């Protein structure tokens, strides 16, 4: 938080206990609701050891109170080990992904709906099979203007290198998955960071491997076409000298359409970079 003299100070809002009543390894970013509470996930622990969905609510005295809203359970249906964080729809329901679990064992997309008296109910919208639909849903979801959900899987797809998918609710209320693009390694592989939209409906993301140089990853663009087809363009391949390599986090876009992100390795000293990808003159 900002302090006097332009300095900043840190305050710990909650320390996870790593036990059955709490959680451990919160790998994902948190999200605010309209009241100022924070929501997130843990990768491990909770009642079944498979991670939790939690809320942190601010109090009048500056303290925050944690409540576990859902304990993920490796029970053959529920997902487990979520690392992507959650997003809200316009009704205040939460949506997220798990890396593992579900009926296929390869991860899920889930919805958490708010009920009376502060209760929440989970609904698994889709279980990945590990085949052409992908596996290991690692990234945060994003909505389009019609309420469909988009993200990536790290593995699976038609070529085993991950894919970009879309989930749409049909007239009967069932969510149907469409694979928009499957990576082939030369154009990128293992997209860990999810996707973002530009103002015209194009999608952008990163792959942590694949591409033109030493399998160091790519920045890609997906352009929608007729008949539900999407065309991929590689905007940048990492690994050409002092460049970064192995990006795993998502991208952000500025008002001019330039893209920004990070790499885990590479760069001048070999320990990663912060990069910008912009339109060439």
Helices and strands as residue ranges (DSSP letters): G 4-6, E 31-32, E 38-42, E 52-58, E 64-71, E 79-80, E 86-88, E 94-98, E 100-101, E 108-114, G 116-118, E 120-127, E 142-143, E 149-153, E 163-169, E 175-182, E 195-197, E 203-207, E 218-224, G 226-228, E 230-237, E 244-245, E 252-253, E 259-263, E 265-266, E 273-277
